[in-house]
Amino acid sequence: MPRPRKYASDPGRWPACVRCGDGYPKPTRWPEGLVCRYCVRAARTRQGTCAHCGHQGILPGVAPDGGFLCAQCSDVPLGVHCKRCGDEAMTTDQSICWRCLLAVRVSTLLAGPDGAIPEPLQPLAHAIINMPRPNTGCTWINQNPRVRELLRGLADGTIALSHEALDGLPASRTVEYLRGLLVTHGCLPPRDEHLASFDRWLTPKLDAINDPDQRRLIERYSRWHLKRRLRDQARTAPVTAGAFLRAKQHLTVATQFLHWLGNRGRRLDECTQHDIDAWFGNGTTTRQHANNFLYWAIRQRLVRNITLPLPTSRTSPLASEDEHLNTLRALLLHDTLPAAHRAIGLMLVLFGQPLSRIVQLRTDQLRDGPDGLQVSFGSDWLNVPEPAAAVIRVHLTARPGLNTAANPTSQLLFPGFIPGRPMHVHAVANILRAIGIRPLAARSRAWLQMIREAPPSVLANALGISATTAMCYAERAGTDYLAYASISKR
């Protein structure tokens, strides 16, 4: 997108530029005539191959046939070499290249009390200075005063280099982005952010419980059940957004249940079947989330002689055949949706994968060879049909975020805004919904189509899901694969 212009064109007052025809104050005289300040700026930043001599570099001149020329062939009196490092590169108004300007800014901000960059922060400084597009780094620093404040604080020691110190700062995207940079480049140890977010959310939640007995009970439930399950998941894979949100909802509803029970004049160990029936018989469907807490309480023998109702089963929405075809058409032909979101949508529609799993894919789960583009979700490599494969290839050639210090060597197939993390699943889902795609309905339709072509156990192995889930889709599709049940148990 062209840079906004400070001045309005006035050819009646200022001489017209020989390149664009507009009139602006203080034009520059070049061999071809008067050139406006904006065309000079464009000439300083244009890179490519000279149409006359083949030189690779800055091309400030314009040939009669419309091609671009280097400074030597065009005789344009424009300095194309950085005054600081001597390299031929895009330069700023101070005639130094953007990388040198970025190096000066970073070295100044990260300078410790002795004037040097502290050793623990040197990997961060090196990553920012050597990012593929240094002008982006300069913009990030110049336009965000919070970035400058955080970098100075880390350098002078007012902000300790630790997760705990960053947690103590006011929450913001800038803090989380900088944390991601520090983790990506080894300045901070990695941690599971959803698990850490649950810990931060839990403290004020417990403090808000006035009854000390209820607070101790909820703390025990959160520590030995909810957090334990999250930690178990974090040992093998990052905690998903869904698991994080479910844990929060389970604890919130458990707190509401104990408060409701207290208003009835009862403690948990005095809870009766009549109380249970009253709780689940009134109120919203979210009260079903108290089941998780109550099953835990029964196992811990904190409550006795109660029977919990079975959760109400819900049938996931299902896209029609026409809606499924329209979804495919929209993803293949959409002219404004980024390739990353089109690729995610196609994997959802073609392979019935949940968005939370698609965004976690890595580049080594794709391969392109003589058999075409293939993707692996489970134990097998699956062919991606054309033209969907072409959309995914477009995304692979220009994954977002790789021109910054955030994800220069990221193996994530869909890197997100925060360094080291994938795209946020809820943001992706909202974008797909905005163009008329219902993710859960599209996934269900994909599974019903696949289940008619292969046994559930085969699909379960190929797509990396449980045989039970595959059988549920088979039953919903009306197919009879009971003969394959023995296979899934092996």
C-alpha positions, 0 to 999 in steps of 0.5 A: 500500500502506498505511503500516505502523502503529507502534502496535497498535489497542486500543479498550479502552484508547484512545477509538475513532476516529470515522473508522476505529473503531480506538483509538490513543494521542493522538487529535486532536479535530476537529468530528466527534469524536476522530480517530486519528493515522493518519486525520489523516495520511491527511487531510493527504495526500488530494488531489482536488475538494471535494464541496461547493464544487469546490475543487481541493486537500487534502481533510481533511474527510469529508461525511455522504454519504462524499464528501471536503471541503476544510478550509474546508467541513469546518472541520477545524483542519488546516493545509493550506498549507506554512509555507515556500512557502505553497502548498496541498499535502501536508505533512509532520509539520513542516507544510512540503510535501514539495517544500520538505523535499526542496529543503532536503535536496538543498541541504544535501547538495550544498552545496560548501565555499562553501555553494552548490551547485557549478554542474556539479551544479545540473542534478542538484539541479534535477531531484531537487527538481522530480521529480513525486513529491517524497516519493519523493525524500525517501524515497530520500535518507533511507533510503539512507545511500550516497546521502547519502555520494555526494552529499556527496562530489560536492559537496565534491570528494572524489569527482570528477565523472567516470566514472573516479571513479565506476568507482573506487568499490565497485560498487553499484546506488546508484553506477550509479543516480547515474551514470545521473542525472548522465548523464541531466541533462547533468552527465556525458557519455554513454557505452556502459555495456556497453563500459565494463563490458567494460573494467573486467572485462578488467583483472583478467582480464589480471592473472590470466594468469601467462604473459607471452606468453599475457597479451600475446596475449590483450590483443592479441586483446581490444584489436584484435578483441573491443573493436573489434567492440564499439566498432563496434556502439556507434557506431550503437546501444548494445552489447547484453547478448548481444554483451557476454556473448559477448565475455566468453565468447570471451576466457575460453575463449581464455584457457583454450585457451592455458593448456591448450596451454601445459600440453601444452608448446606455444605458439600458433605451435606448435599442430598439427592434433592439438592442435586435434582434442584440444581440440574432441574433449574437454571441454564444448561451450563449447570451441566458443567458442575458434573465434572466437580461432582464426579471428582467430589464423589471419587474423593468421598466428599459427597455420598449417596447421590446420583448425577444425571447423564449429560444431554447429548448434542448432535453437531450441526451438519452442512448440506451437500449444496452448502458443502460445495459452496464452501469449497467453491468459496475457499478455492475462488475467494480473491480477498481471503489470505491464502493461510485461511483458505488453506486452513478451511480446505483442510477442514472441508476435505479432511474433517480436521478440527481447527485446533489441530489444523493450526498446530500443523508443522511444515514437516507434515506436508510434502510435495513430490511426484505423487503431488502434495501430501499431508499427514494427520496420523499414521499415513500420508494423504493426497491433497487434491487439486486445485486445493493443493495449489492454494496450500502451495501459495501459502507455503511460499509466503507464510505470514510473519517470516519477515520479522524477528518473530518467526524467522525459522518457524516450523509452524505451518500457520505461524501466528502473531505471537512468536512461536505460537500458531494462529489463534483458533478462535480468530481463524474460526471467526474469519471463516464464519464471516464468509459464511462457513460454519466450521463444525457443520463443514467438519461433520459433512466432510466426515459423513462423506469420508465414512461412506468410502472407508471403514472407521478404523482405517480413517481413524488411523489415517486421520489420527482420531479415536476409533470411537469417534469414527464409529459415531460418525459411521452411525450418523451416516447410516453405514454398517461397519460393525464388521470392522469393530474387531479391527479397531480393538486390535 
